[in-house]
Amino acid sequence: MRPYSKRSCLIDTLSLIRSLEAEGIPAKQAEAIAFAITRTVTDSLNQVSKAQETALREECLSAFKSELQALQSKHFLMLQTEMDKYRSDLEKKTKALGTNIEMMHGKFLASQAATTNFSNKLEREVSASKALLDTSNAKKDYEFKGVDYGAMKYWLGASLVVFGAGVYCMP
């Protein structure tokens, strides 16, 4: 259907005019009546056509809106599902990261305690070695000539650092 197109119907106006004249209506009036009837029928058909076109448009528009809403709902549901999946993945990764941080903190504390223990042990051994050295110097059992206590402290400190780094890096 073309919008607002004029519809026409075939009316035999000649036979209508003849039948009106046969009833005693003058020819001019019969022609005017036939023209009026033809125009009225054509206008009525056009109005009915417009109403049908409007109803058809509204029906098509309604169907389109329904389909569009269904597609939007489906798309929204897909997006919601995908967002929930990403949220779940993020929560899992956040939890795993928190666990890893706690584990590394525990290892750090353990290595710190081991380093402190080793440092204390070395300090005791250095003190014991000094005491032994002082004792042996006092007794003159052994002679240590040219011993550099600064170098000894340096090598003991370096050993402490190496041992501490090794304990820290252990899995």
SULMO-V248894 format. One record per residue. N is the residue number from 1. RES is the residue in three letters. SS is DSSP state (@ for helix, = for strand, . for the rest). PHI is phi in radians with two decimals (none if undefined). OMEGA is omega in radians with two decimals (* if undefined). Layout:
n = [N N]
res = [RES RES]
ss = [SS SS]
phi = [PHI PHI]
omega = [OMEGA OMEGA]
//
This chain:
n = [1 2 3 4 5 6 7 8 9 10 11 12 13 14 15 16 17 18 19 20 21 22 23 24 25 26 27 28 29 30 31 32 33 34 35 36 37 38 39 40 41 42 43 44 45 46 47 48 49 50 51 52 53 54 55 56 57 58 59 60 61 62 63 64 65 66 67 68 69 70 71 72 73 74 75 76 77 78 79 80 81 82 83 84 85 86 87 88 89 90 91 92 93 94 95 96 97 98 99 100 101 102 103 104 105 106 107 108 109 110 111 112 113 114 115 116 117 118 119 120 121 122 123 124 125 126 127 128 129 130 131 132 133 134 135 136 137 138 139 140 141 142 143 144 145 146 147 148 149 150 151 152 153 154 155 156 157 158 159 160 161 162 163 164 165 166 167 168 169 170 171]
res = [MET ARG PRO TYR SER LYS ARG SER CYS LEU ILE ASP THR LEU SER LEU ILE ARG SER LEU GLU ALA GLU GLY ILE PRO ALA LYS GLN ALA GLU ALA ILE ALA PHE ALA ILE THR ARG THR VAL THR ASP SER LEU ASN GLN VAL SER LYS ALA GLN GLU THR ALA LEU ARG GLU GLU CYS LEU SER ALA PHE LYS SER GLU LEU GLN ALA LEU GLN SER LYS HIS PHE LEU MET LEU GLN THR GLU MET ASP LYS TYR ARG SER ASP LEU GLU LYS LYS THR LYS ALA LEU GLY THR ASN ILE GLU MET MET HIS GLY LYS PHE LEU ALA SER GLN ALA ALA THR THR ASN PHE SER ASN LYS LEU GLU ARG GLU VAL SER ALA SER LYS ALA LEU LEU ASP THR SER ASN ALA LYS LYS ASP TYR GLU PHE LYS GLY VAL ASP TYR GLY ALA MET LYS TYR TRP LEU GLY ALA SER LEU VAL VAL PHE GLY ALA GLY VAL TYR CYS MET PRO]
ss = [. . . . . . . . . . . . @ @ @ @ @ @ @ @ @ @ . . . . @ @ @ @ @ @ @ @ @ @ @ @ @ @ @ @ @ @ @ @ @ @ @ @ @ @ @ @ @ @ @ @ @ @ @ @ @ @ @ @ @ @ @ @ @ @ @ @ @ @ @ @ @ @ @ @ @ @ @ @ @ @ @ @ @ @ @ @ @ @ @ @ @ @ @ @ @ @ @ @ @ @ @ @ @ @ @ @ @ @ @ @ @ @ @ @ @ @ @ @ @ @ @ @ @ @ @ @ @ @ @ @ @ . . . . . . . . . @ @ @ @ @ @ @ @ @ @ @ @ @ @ @ @ @ @ @ @ @ . .]
phi = [none -1.58 -1.14 0.95 -1.42 -1.40 -1.67 -2.33 -2.27 -1.55 -2.09 -1.36 -1.21 -1.12 -1.23 -1.13 -1.12 -1.13 -1.21 -1.18 -1.14 -1.15 -1.46 1.79 -1.56 -1.06 -1.02 -1.10 -1.21 -1.10 -1.13 -1.13 -1.13 -1.08 -1.10 -1.10 -1.12 -1.07 -1.13 -1.09 -1.13 -1.12 -1.09 -1.10 -1.10 -1.11 -1.14 -1.11 -1.10 -1.09 -1.10 -1.16 -1.10 -1.10 -1.09 -1.14 -1.07 -1.10 -1.15 -1.12 -1.12 -1.11 -1.11 -1.10 -1.09 -1.09 -1.13 -1.10 -1.12 -1.11 -1.14 -1.13 -1.09 -1.10 -1.12 -1.09 -1.11 -1.10 -1.12 -1.09 -1.11 -1.13 -1.13 -1.09 -1.10 -1.11 -1.10 -1.10 -1.06 -1.09 -1.10 -1.10 -1.19 -1.13 -1.13 -1.11 -1.11 -1.07 -1.12 -1.10 -1.11 -1.09 -1.13 -1.13 -1.11 -1.09 -1.11 -1.09 -1.10 -1.13 -1.19 -1.14 -1.14 -1.13 -1.11 -1.10 -1.08 -1.12 -1.07 -1.11 -1.11 -1.09 -1.09 -1.16 -1.16 -1.10 -1.09 -1.14 -1.14 -1.11 -1.09 -1.12 -1.13 -1.10 -1.12 -1.24 -1.21 -1.16 -1.50 1.08 -1.23 -2.17 -2.01 -1.94 -1.89 1.28 -1.35 -1.75 -1.18 -1.09 -1.15 -1.09 -1.11 -1.09 -1.19 -1.20 -1.13 -1.10 -1.10 -1.07 -1.12 -1.13 -1.11 -1.09 -1.15 -1.14 -1.15 -1.16 -1.45 -1.18 -1.24]
omega = [3.07 -3.12 3.05 3.09 3.14 3.08 3.08 3.08 -3.12 3.08 3.12 -3.08 3.14 3.13 3.09 3.13 -3.13 -3.13 3.08 3.10 3.13 3.12 3.06 3.12 3.14 -3.04 -3.14 3.14 3.14 3.10 3.13 3.13 -3.13 3.11 -3.14 3.13 -3.13 3.14 3.14 3.14 3.13 3.11 3.12 3.11 3.11 3.13 3.11 3.13 3.12 3.13 3.12 3.11 3.13 3.13 3.13 3.09 -3.14 3.12 3.11 3.13 3.12 3.12 3.12 3.13 3.13 3.14 3.12 3.12 3.12 3.12 3.12 3.13 3.14 -3.14 3.11 3.13 3.10 3.13 3.13 3.13 3.13 3.12 3.10 3.12 3.13 3.11 3.13 3.11 3.13 3.12 3.13 -3.11 3.10 3.13 3.12 3.12 3.10 3.11 3.12 3.13 3.12 -3.13 3.13 3.10 3.10 3.10 3.13 3.13 3.13 3.14 3.11 3.11 3.13 3.12 3.12 3.12 3.14 3.12 3.11 3.14 3.12 3.13 3.11 -3.14 3.10 3.12 3.13 3.12 3.10 3.14 3.12 3.13 3.11 3.13 -3.12 3.06 -3.14 -3.12 -3.14 3.08 -3.12 3.09 3.05 3.14 3.05 3.11 -3.14 -3.13 3.10 3.12 3.13 3.12 3.14 -3.11 3.08 3.11 3.12 3.10 3.12 -3.14 -3.13 3.12 3.14 3.12 3.13 3.12 -3.11 -3.05 -3.12 -3.14 *]
//
